[in-house]
Amino acid sequence: MQMNESQRIPASKQKVWDALNNPEILKQCIPGCQSLDMSASNEMTATVVIRVGPVKATFGGKVTLSDLDPPSSYLISGEGSGGIAGFAKGSAAVKLSEEGPDTTVLSYQVDAQIGGKLAQLGGRLIDATAKKLAGQFFSSFGELVGNAAN
């Protein structure tokens, strides 16, 4: 599954970059996130509870930041296991561009794969759920960072 989107955030590029690298802010924005902790300067461990159709699963996994170009872009990659529900892995290329001193455009390109019981639910349900979750994350992130900047 692939997704490309962008969002305007009413905050400076540096504020948005700092928030993208702050586990406390990310935890508040990730739907179903139970925990998100830095395990190294470019690695985090996470526990997330997600419902996809009739399947509810708790995923434990690792998130890695690479290709860092502060404060403009990075690649965020994650891999998690949901037990009998299956696994999910993917990455998002995140790019920030200034549209003015107090407006940043956050663009992302996601590539994700799933397997196990979740994969049996069908591509349309998975795609719809992934788009909904990504939309919730970036909407929450934009509100949180935009309001903090004001």
N, CA and C of each residue as an Amber inpcrd file, in Angstrom:
protein
   450
   0.8270000  -1.1630000   0.0000000   0.0000000   0.0000000   0.0000000
   0.8830000   1.2420000   0.0000000   0.4970000   2.2200000  -0.8050000
   1.2470000   3.4640000  -0.8590000   0.2920000   4.6440000  -0.7090000
   0.8080000   5.7180000  -0.1130000   0.0160000   6.9060000   0.1420000
   0.9190000   8.1340000   0.0520000   0.4270000   9.1850000  -0.5740000
   1.1490000  10.4590000  -0.6380000   0.1950000  11.5610000  -0.2060000
   0.5880000  12.3570000   0.7550000  -0.2610000  13.4480000   1.2360000
   0.6260000  14.5950000   1.6890000   0.0040000  15.7390000   1.9270000
   0.7100000  16.8630000   2.5380000  -0.2780000  17.6500000   3.3810000
   0.2660000  18.4040000   4.3240000  -0.5630000  19.1900000   5.2330000
   0.1700000  20.4680000   5.6120000  -0.5820000  21.5590000   5.6850000
  -0.0250000  22.8320000   6.1440000  -0.1660000  22.8930000   7.6560000
   0.9220000  23.2720000   8.3180000   0.9240000  23.3950000   9.7760000
   1.3150000  24.8300000  10.1160000   0.4930000  25.5160000  10.9310000
   0.7850000  26.9150000  11.2680000   1.8760000  27.0270000  12.3390000
   3.0890000  26.6570000  11.9480000   4.2450000  26.7110000  12.8540000
   5.5070000  26.7860000  11.9990000   6.5910000  27.2670000  12.5980000
   7.8530000  27.3490000  11.8670000   8.3780000  25.9460000  11.5520000
   9.2110000  25.8820000  10.5340000   9.8040000  24.6170000  10.1150000
  10.5720000  23.9620000  11.2680000  11.3050000  24.7470000  12.0440000
  12.0820000  24.2040000  13.1590000  11.1670000  23.6250000  14.2400000
  10.0440000  24.3100000  14.5410000   9.1000000  23.7960000  15.5460000
   8.4980000  22.4650000  15.0920000   8.1540000  22.3770000  13.8030000
   7.5780000  21.1390000  13.2660000   8.6240000  20.0240000  13.3260000
   9.8640000  20.3330000  12.9460000  10.9450000  19.3400000  13.0000000
  11.1440000  18.8340000  14.4280000  11.2040000  19.7670000  15.3740000
  11.3990000  19.3840000  16.7710000  10.2690000  18.4720000  17.2460000
   9.0330000  18.7980000  16.8610000   7.8830000  17.9840000  17.2690000
   7.9290000  16.5930000  16.6430000   8.3910000  16.5040000  15.3950000
   8.4990000  15.1960000  14.7230000   9.5370000  14.2950000  15.3850000
  10.3910000  14.8680000  16.1880000  11.4340000  14.1070000  16.8580000
  11.2070000  14.0250000  18.3660000  10.0150000  14.3860000  18.8190000
   9.6770000  14.3850000  20.2380000   8.7100000  13.2320000  20.5270000
   9.1740000  12.1760000  21.2240000   8.3110000  11.0230000  21.4870000
   7.0200000  11.3750000  22.2300000   7.0560000  12.3620000  23.1130000
   5.8470000  12.7330000  23.8600000   4.7760000  13.2980000  22.9310000
   5.1860000  14.1220000  21.9840000   4.2310000  14.6820000  21.0220000
   3.7340000  13.5890000  20.0850000   4.6440000  12.7690000  19.5700000
   4.2420000  11.6920000  18.6680000   3.2600000  10.7370000  19.3450000
   3.5200000  10.4050000  20.6050000   2.6450000   9.4860000  21.3460000
   1.2260000  10.0310000  21.4140000   1.0840000  11.3460000  21.6130000
  -0.2330000  11.9600000  21.6920000  -0.9700000  11.9150000  20.3470000
  -0.2290000  11.8390000  19.2610000  -0.8240000  11.9260000  17.9280000
  -1.0760000  10.5740000  17.2650000  -0.3390000   9.5450000  17.6570000
  -0.4860000   8.2230000  17.0260000  -1.7460000   7.5440000  17.5670000
  -2.7230000   7.2630000  16.7060000  -3.9440000   6.6120000  17.1840000
  -3.6390000   5.2760000  17.8700000  -4.1730000   5.0840000  19.0580000
  -4.0070000   3.8300000  19.7900000  -2.6620000   3.6300000  20.4550000
  -1.8120000   4.6640000  20.4700000  -0.4670000   4.5130000  21.0280000
  -0.5290000   4.3850000  22.5480000   0.0110000   3.2820000  23.0680000
   0.0620000   3.0360000  24.5030000   1.3870000   3.5180000  25.0890000
   2.4650000   3.3330000  24.3130000   3.7810000   3.7790000  24.7720000
   4.6650000   4.0610000  23.5710000   5.5840000   5.0120000  23.7590000
   6.5670000   5.3510000  22.7330000   7.7740000   5.8980000  23.4700000
   8.8730000   5.1750000  23.4080000  10.0540000   5.5390000  24.1770000
  11.2900000   5.5320000  23.2960000  12.1710000   6.5130000  23.5140000
  13.4490000   6.5500000  22.8000000  14.3330000   5.4330000  23.3470000
  14.8590000   4.5950000  22.4640000  15.7930000   3.5530000  22.8940000
  17.2120000   3.8840000  22.4480000  17.3310000   4.8000000  21.4930000
  18.6270000   5.3120000  21.0180000  18.3240000   6.6630000  20.3700000
  19.3500000   7.3700000  19.9370000  19.1210000   8.7090000  19.3800000
  18.2550000   8.6810000  18.1260000  18.2260000   7.5610000  17.4140000
  17.4090000   7.4740000  16.2050000  16.4690000   6.2630000  16.2230000
  16.1850000   5.7240000  17.4220000  15.2940000   4.5710000  17.5320000
  14.3000000   4.7530000  18.6720000  13.0730000   4.2870000  18.4310000
  12.0430000   4.2970000  19.4550000  11.3750000   2.9310000  19.4790000
  10.8730000   2.5570000  20.6540000  10.0540000   1.3520000  20.7540000
   8.6320000   1.8190000  21.0270000   7.6670000   1.0760000  20.4920000
   6.2740000   1.5010000  20.6020000   5.3580000   0.3160000  20.8670000
   4.2330000   0.6160000  21.5220000   3.1300000  -0.3270000  21.6660000
   1.8800000   0.4210000  21.2270000   1.1770000  -0.1550000  20.2450000
   0.0070000   0.4910000  19.6650000  -1.1230000  -0.5260000  19.5590000
  -2.3340000  -0.1260000  19.9520000  -3.5190000  -0.9690000  19.8110000
  -4.3280000  -0.4320000  18.6390000  -4.5890000  -1.3020000  17.6650000
  -5.2990000  -0.9030000  16.4490000  -6.4310000  -1.8780000  16.1750000
  -7.5510000  -1.3280000  15.7030000  -8.6670000  -2.1600000  15.2510000
  -8.7840000  -1.9820000  13.7430000  -8.7680000  -3.1100000  13.0310000
  -8.9780000  -3.1180000  11.5860000 -10.1520000  -4.0520000  11.3460000
 -11.2990000  -3.4690000  11.0190000 -12.5060000  -4.2820000  10.8630000
 -12.7740000  -5.0410000  12.1500000 -12.9370000  -6.3700000  12.0680000
 -13.2350000  -7.1670000  13.2600000 -12.0000000  -7.5330000  14.0860000
 -10.8200000  -7.1920000  13.6040000  -9.5880000  -7.6040000  14.2780000
  -9.0120000  -6.4450000  15.0960000  -8.8410000  -6.7040000  16.3920000
  -8.1810000  -5.7310000  17.2730000  -6.8790000  -6.3710000  17.7110000
  -5.7880000  -5.6300000  17.5480000  -4.4810000  -6.2030000  17.8670000
  -3.6040000  -5.1890000  18.5630000  -2.7530000  -5.6950000  19.4320000
  -1.7370000  -4.8770000  20.0800000  -0.4170000  -5.1680000  19.3890000
   0.1670000  -4.1250000  18.8200000   1.4320000  -4.2630000  18.1070000
   2.5610000  -3.7170000  18.9620000   3.6220000  -4.4920000  19.0690000
   4.8500000  -4.0330000  19.6900000   5.8880000  -3.9530000  18.6030000
   6.6590000  -2.8900000  18.6010000   7.6300000  -2.7940000  17.5270000
   8.6580000  -1.7160000  17.7340000   9.4300000  -1.5250000  16.6790000
  10.5540000  -0.6050000  16.6950000  10.3910000   0.3970000  15.5610000
  10.7340000   1.6500000  15.8480000  10.6920000   2.7180000  14.8610000
  12.1060000   3.2740000  14.7360000  12.5830000   3.4110000  13.4980000
  13.9350000   3.9100000  13.2520000  13.8800000   5.1410000  12.3560000
  14.6610000   6.1500000  12.7070000  14.7950000   7.3570000  11.8870000
  16.1180000   7.2760000  11.1330000  16.0680000   7.5150000   9.8310000
  17.2980000   7.4630000   9.0250000  17.2420000   8.5490000   7.9540000
  18.3110000   8.6560000   7.1810000  18.4200000   9.6740000   6.1270000
  18.0710000  11.0570000   6.6700000  18.5580000  11.3540000   7.8730000
  18.2330000  12.6160000   8.5290000  18.8870000  13.8020000   7.8300000
  18.0680000  14.8180000   7.5370000  18.5320000  16.0730000   6.9640000
  17.8170000  17.2080000   7.7170000  18.2320000  17.4470000   8.9990000
  17.5280000  18.4240000   9.8380000  17.6480000  19.8370000   9.2800000
  16.6330000  20.6490000   9.3530000  15.2510000  20.3610000   9.7370000
  14.3530000  20.1580000   8.5250000  14.8280000  19.4390000   7.5210000
  14.0780000  19.3310000   6.2640000  13.4280000  17.9850000   5.9920000
  14.1090000  16.8770000   6.3340000  13.5230000  15.5880000   5.9570000
  14.1450000  14.4300000   6.7320000  13.4140000  13.3190000   6.7470000
  13.9410000  12.0510000   7.2420000  13.0790000  10.9080000   6.7440000
  13.5860000   9.7200000   6.9250000  12.8510000   8.5130000   6.6090000
  12.5410000   7.8410000   7.9390000  11.2700000   7.5960000   8.2000000
  10.8740000   6.9140000   9.4250000  10.3850000   5.5270000   9.0250000
  10.9910000   4.4990000   9.6130000  10.6560000   3.1160000   9.2840000
  10.2120000   2.3990000  10.5410000   9.2350000   1.5400000  10.3890000
   8.7450000   0.8050000  11.5500000   8.3960000  -0.6130000  11.1970000
   8.4670000  -1.4480000  12.2150000   8.1230000  -2.8550000  12.0540000
   7.5180000  -3.3130000  13.3640000   6.3680000  -3.9730000  13.2790000
   5.7290000  -4.4230000  14.5070000   5.0260000  -5.7490000  14.3170000
   4.8370000  -6.4440000  15.4240000   4.1470000  -7.7230000  15.4160000
   2.9170000  -7.6350000  16.3010000   1.8200000  -8.1530000  15.7880000
   0.5650000  -8.1640000  16.5330000   0.1550000  -9.5710000  16.9110000
   1.1230000 -10.4480000  17.1380000   0.8020000 -11.8330000  17.5190000
   0.0510000 -12.5400000  16.4090000  -1.0630000 -13.2100000  16.7590000
  -1.8150000 -13.9610000  15.7510000  -2.4690000 -13.0550000  14.7120000
  -2.6150000 -11.7650000  15.0230000  -3.2060000 -10.8310000  14.0560000
  -2.2850000 -10.6210000  12.8630000  -0.9860000 -10.7800000  13.0680000
  -0.0510000 -10.6260000  11.9640000   1.0170000  -9.6020000  12.2430000
   1.5580000  -9.0440000  11.1670000   2.6280000  -8.0690000  11.3100000
   2.3630000  -6.8900000  10.3910000   3.0220000  -5.7900000  10.6990000
   2.9670000  -4.6110000   9.8400000   4.3690000  -4.0350000   9.7740000
   4.7310000  -3.5680000   8.5980000   6.0010000  -2.8680000   8.4650000
   5.8620000  -1.8470000   7.3530000   6.6340000  -0.8000000   7.4880000
   6.5440000   0.2240000   6.4740000   7.4710000   1.3790000   6.7650000
   7.4090000   2.3490000   5.8790000   8.2460000   3.5270000   6.0350000
   7.5130000   4.7340000   5.4850000   7.9390000   5.9040000   5.9490000
   7.3910000   7.1540000   5.4350000   8.5390000   8.1290000   5.2130000
   8.6330000   8.6380000   4.0030000   9.5890000   9.6980000   3.7050000
   8.8800000  11.0040000   4.0400000   9.4180000  11.7360000   5.0090000
   8.8030000  12.9610000   5.4980000   9.6610000  14.1480000   5.0550000
   9.0010000  15.1550000   4.4780000   9.7180000  16.3360000   3.9970000
   8.9990000  17.5860000   4.4860000   9.7780000  18.5380000   4.9850000
   9.2370000  19.8140000   5.4440000   9.6980000  20.9280000   4.5230000
   8.7830000  21.8100000   4.1570000   9.1610000  22.9800000   3.3720000
   8.4470000  24.2090000   3.9380000   9.1680000  25.3130000   3.9440000
   8.6210000  26.5620000   4.4800000   7.7170000  27.2270000   3.4570000
   6.5830000  27.6910000   3.9560000   5.6840000  28.4720000   3.1090000
   5.6010000  29.8880000   3.6760000   6.5020000  30.1990000   4.5710000
   6.5470000  31.4730000   5.2650000   7.1560000  31.2190000   6.6340000
   7.4100000  32.2760000   7.4110000   8.0740000  32.0850000   8.6990000
   7.2450000  31.2760000   9.7040000   5.9080000  31.3010000   9.5470000
   5.0480000  30.6050000  10.5020000   4.1350000  29.5800000   9.8460000
   4.5040000  29.0920000   8.6760000   3.7260000  28.0480000   8.0070000
   4.6880000  27.0450000   7.3790000   4.4540000  25.7720000   7.6940000
   5.2860000  24.6970000   7.1660000   4.3940000  23.6890000   6.4570000
   4.8320000  23.2320000   5.2960000   4.1240000  22.1770000   4.5890000
   4.8510000  20.8670000   4.8820000   4.1250000  19.9370000   5.4880000
   4.6600000  18.6180000   5.7920000   4.1280000  17.6610000   4.7320000
   5.0300000  17.0700000   3.9530000   4.6540000  16.1020000   2.9150000
   5.1710000  14.7300000   3.3290000   4.3850000  13.7110000   3.0500000
   4.8450000  12.3630000   3.3790000   4.4360000  11.3750000   2.2940000
   5.3010000  10.3980000   2.1090000   5.0740000   9.3300000   1.1470000
   5.2510000   8.0240000   1.9140000   4.1580000   7.2820000   2.0550000
   4.1350000   6.0700000   2.8740000   4.1430000   4.8350000   1.9890000
   4.8880000   3.8350000   2.4270000   4.8910000   2.5200000   1.7950000
   4.7740000   1.5140000   2.9250000   3.7050000   0.7050000   2.9330000
   3.4760000  -0.2190000   4.0490000   3.0640000  -1.5970000   3.5450000
   3.4010000  -2.6080000   4.3390000   3.0070000  -3.9870000   4.0600000
   2.4570000  -4.6060000   5.3380000   1.5010000  -5.5120000   5.1620000
   0.9840000  -6.2580000   6.3050000   0.9320000  -7.7280000   5.9450000
   0.8870000  -8.5740000   6.9730000   0.7960000 -10.0070000   6.7480000
   0.0110000 -10.6610000   7.8710000  -0.2860000 -11.9310000   7.7050000
  -1.0190000 -12.6640000   8.7270000  -2.5190000 -12.4590000   8.6010000
  -3.2240000 -12.5820000   9.7180000  -4.6750000 -12.4800000   9.7490000
  -5.1660000 -11.1460000   9.1840000  -4.4260000 -10.0670000   9.4620000
  -4.8200000  -8.7520000   8.9570000  -4.8590000  -8.7200000   7.4330000
  -3.9130000  -9.3700000   6.8060000  -3.8340000  -9.3500000   5.3430000
  -5.0390000 -10.0480000   4.7120000  -5.6800000 -10.9560000   5.4570000
  -6.8300000 -11.6930000   4.9330000  -8.0950000 -10.8420000   4.8990000
  -8.0700000  -9.6660000   5.5140000  -9.2720000  -8.8300000   5.5730000
  -9.5840000  -8.1380000   4.2580000  -8.6220000  -8.0560000   3.3940000
  -8.8680000  -7.4380000   2.0970000  -8.2230000  -6.0740000   1.9760000
  -7.7180000  -5.8170000   0.7960000  -6.9670000  -4.6050000   0.5290000
  -7.7480000  -3.3260000   0.7390000  -9.0440000  -3.3000000   0.3450000
  -9.8080000  -2.0600000   0.4640000  -9.9980000  -1.6650000   1.9180000
 -10.2910000  -2.6330000   2.7850000 -10.4670000  -2.3350000   4.2010000
  -9.1500000  -1.8720000   4.8150000  -8.0520000  -2.5390000   4.4540000
  -6.7350000  -2.1670000   4.9780000  -6.3630000  -0.7680000   4.5140000
  -6.5410000  -0.4860000   3.2180000  -6.2040000   0.8380000   2.6840000
  -7.0330000   1.9350000   3.3550000  -8.3290000   1.6840000   3.5010000
  -9.2120000   2.6760000   4.1290000  -8.7900000   2.9300000   5.5720000
  -8.4620000   1.8660000   6.2990000  -8.0470000   2.0020000   7.6980000
  -6.7190000   2.7470000   7.7840000  -5.7670000   2.3960000   6.9120000
  -4.4570000   3.0570000   6.9270000  -4.6030000   4.5480000   6.6290000
  -5.4310000   4.8910000   5.6450000  -5.6410000   6.3040000   5.3160000
  -6.2990000   7.0370000   6.4730000  -7.2540000   6.3760000   7.1280000
  -7.9340000   6.9830000   8.2730000  -6.9470000   7.2300000   9.4150000
  -6.1150000   6.2300000   9.7250000  -5.1420000   6.3680000  10.8110000
  -4.1070000   7.4470000  10.4950000  -3.6140000   7.4690000   9.2580000
  -2.6480000   8.5010000   8.8590000  -3.2950000   9.8750000   8.9440000
  -4.5450000   9.9830000   8.4950000  -5.2610000  11.2500000   8.5710000
  -5.4330000  11.7160000  10.0070000  -5.7780000  10.7750000  10.9070000
  -5.9320000  11.1170000  12.3220000  -4.6020000  11.5910000  12.9060000
  -3.5130000  10.8910000  12.5750000  -2.2050000  11.2740000  13.0980000
  -1.8550000  12.6890000  12.6620000  -1.9030000  12.9570000  11.3480000
  -1.4500000  14.2530000  10.8560000  -2.3980000  15.3770000  11.2540000
  -3.6780000  15.0980000  11.3880000  -4.6200000  16.1000000  11.8770000
  -4.3020000  16.4580000  13.3290000  -4.1120000  15.4370000  14.1650000
  -3.7580000  15.6640000  15.5790000  -2.4180000  16.3750000  15.6900000
  -1.4530000  15.9390000  14.8850000  -0.1170000  16.5310000  14.9170000
  -0.1930000  18.0110000  14.5340000  -0.9160000  18.3180000  13.4460000
  -1.0480000  19.7000000  12.9930000  -1.6970000  20.5770000  14.0500000
  -2.7740000  20.0650000  14.6820000  -3.4530000  20.8350000  15.7280000
  -2.5400000  21.0620000  16.9300000  -1.8930000  20.0030000  17.3850000
  -1.0390000  20.0920000  18.5700000   0.1420000  21.0540000  18.3540000
   0.8330000  20.8810000  17.2340000   2.0110000  21.7100000  16.9530000
   1.5830000  23.1300000  16.5960000   0.5060000  23.2690000  15.8170000
   0.0200000  24.5950000  15.4400000  -0.4560000  25.3910000  16.6430000
  -1.1800000  24.7510000  17.5480000  -1.6710000  25.4300000  18.7550000
  -0.5230000  25.7710000  19.6980000   0.4840000  24.8950000  19.7710000
   1.6370000  25.1460000  20.6440000   2.4440000  26.3380000  20.1310000
   2.4070000  26.5610000  18.8180000   3.1860000  27.6520000  18.2350000
   2.5230000  29.0060000  18.4600000   1.2090000  28.9810000  18.7270000
   0.4770000  30.2520000  18.8990000   0.5060000  30.7250000  20.3330000
